[in-house]
Amino acid sequence: MTADIRAATLRPVTGDPDVSIAASIPVAEPAVSDAEGGPLYCYRHPKNETYVRCGRCDQPICPKCAVQGPVGFRCRECGLVKSAAVTDFTPRQLAFGLAIPLGGGAILGYLGGQVGFYSIFIAFFAGAFIAEGFVRFVGLKRGPLVRTMLYGGLVAGFAVGALVEISTFASAIAGEAELPFELWLQTMLPYIAIGVGATVAGAYSRVRWF
């Protein structure tokens, strides 16, 4: 056994047996929970002691404030999903978001009474096409406001286009007894109503993830 190994393994021997025993007992160093030597307390609940920090901003957080993140825990400010990017609109996005459904719906509503039965199929595919344009110009937005802009705009535009088409036809056949306006209106109203539903259904088939 070498001198280094004997020095590392042998206990120090003194004349006092109490001192010899005390020297052989390992002394545990005090645990330090913070860089300053004090305990950590939650930044929102100062009375709650904690040993967890936010993985992003490094603030101490208690279990009530901890939010599970991709890696470890985060505070509520860093861990909650920021939804502003999918709900806020620039002026350009807002303008296109209102103009595309209203304009497309108005065109479909105006043509619905003229095409007749085939307007149902045209409205479905046209609704999907309008929704595609809506997404391209507005972006991948979500929320009640986006759904209201698209579906509400389609319905409102379709109603305006149908009213224009009805008023145009009524002024064209005014005074003619061959085709009563009431009969034509009763015939076209079901196609107009079904066309609205087909337009919204076509748009929903394209953007059901809203």
N, C-alpha and C positions, 0 to 999 in steps of 0.2 A: 504493500500500500504506500503510495507516494505521500509526500508532505502536503501537497495541495488537497488530496482527497481526505487525509486525516483532518486537516483544518476545516474542511467543509462538513464533516460528519460528526466530529467529536464535540460535545458540549463544553463550554468554558467552565473551568473548575476554579473556584475561589475558596477562601477560607471559611466564608459564611455559607452554610447550606441553603438558607432562605434565598440569598442572592443568586446562588447557582440554579435553584429551581425556577426562580422568576425569570432568569435569563433564558432558560430553555423553552419557556411558553411563548408561542408566537403571538404577537400583538396585532389585532386587526386594525387596518387603517380606516378612518371614518369615511363612509360613502358620501360622495359629493354629487348632488342632483343637478346643480347648475354651475355655470362657469364662475359665478360670484360666490359660490359656497352656500347659497340658500335654496330652499325648496322652490319648485315651479308652481305657479298658480294660473288658472285659466284666465285668458284675457277678457272673457265675457262674464265669468263668474269668479270674482277674485277670492272667494272663500273656498273654492274647490281646488285642492292640491292635486297635481297631475304629474305624470312622467312622460307625456306625449307632446310632441311638437308638430305643427303643420308641416307637411312635406314640401310646401311651396314657399310660404312666407316665414316659416320657423317660429311662429307664435305658439306659446303653450296653449293646449286645448284640453278640455275635460271630455269625458264620454258623451255628455249632452250636446257638445258642439262639434264633435268629430264627425266627419263625412267621409265615407270610404271613397278613395280616389283610385286612379289607375295603378298607382304604386303607393301603398301606405294610406295614412289618414291625412285629411286636410281640414282647415277651418271652413266655416260656412261661406265666407266671402270667396275663398279660392275653390271650394269643392262644388258649389251649386252651379248648374249649367247656366251659362249666360245665353238668354234667349233673344237678346236684342238683335242679333244678326239675322234671325229668321222672322222677325216681326216688324222691324223698322223699315221705312221706305224712303228713298230719295225722291225729290220732286219728279224726276224723270220716270222712275219706276211707278210712282203713284199715278202719273198721267197716263202711261201705257196701261196700267192695271185697270183703270176705269174705261179708257177708250176702246180697248180690244173687245171686252165682253159686250159693252153697249153697242158698238158698231156692228160686230158680228151677229149679235142677236137681232138687231134691227133689220139687217139684210135678210136673215132667215125668216123673220116674221113677215116681211113684205112679200117674199117669194112663196111663203107657205100657202096662201090662199090661191095663188095662181097655178102652182104645180099640182096641188091636190094630194092624192094618196101617196105619191112618191116623195112628197116633202118629208114624210116620217123618216125614211131611210137617209135622205139628204141631210136632215137635221142631226141625226145621230153622228154621222161621220164628220159633219161640219162642226159639231160641238167638240169632238176630240181634236180637230184641227185648231179651233179657237183656243182650247185649253193649252195645246202645245205652244202656240204663239204667246199666250199669257205667261207661261213658265219661262220662255226664252227671254222675254223682255223684262219681266219682273224679277226673275230669279227663283231659287228654291226657297220660297217663303212658306210659312205654316201659320196656323192659328185661325181663330174665328173671323178676324178681319179679312184674311185672304180668301176664305171660303165665301164670305159675304160679297166681296168684290167680284169674284168669278161667277158664282151661281146667281147671285142677285142681279148682277149686270146683264147676264144672259136673259133672265126672265124679264127684266125691265126693258131691255132692248128689243126683245121679241114682241112684247106687248106694244111698244111704240111702232115698230114696223108693221104689225098687224093692223093697228088703228089707221096708219097711213094708207095701207092697201085697201082697207074697207072704205075709207072716205074717198079714195080715188075711184073705186069701182062704183060707189053710190053716186058720185057726181057724173060718172060716165053714162049710167043707165037712167038718170033722172028723166022722168016723163015717158019712159018706155014701158009698155005694159007686157011685152013678151016675156020678160024675166023679172018677176017681182023681187025687190031687194031683200025682203024678209025671207023668201025661200032660199036665195043664195046664201044669206047669212047663216041660216040654220044648217045649211049643207057644209059650209066652210068652218064654222066654229069648232066642231069636233076635231078636224084636222089641225086647226091652230093649237088647240089645247094639247093634243097628242104630240104635236111638233115641239112644243115647249118642253114636255117631259123627255122626248127623245134627245133634244139638245142638251139638257142637263145630264141625262144618262151618258151621252157620249163624252161630255167633259169629265164626268166622274170616272169613267173607265180609263181615262188618261192620267188623272191626278188624284187617284183614290188615297194616296199617301198624305194628303193635306191634313 
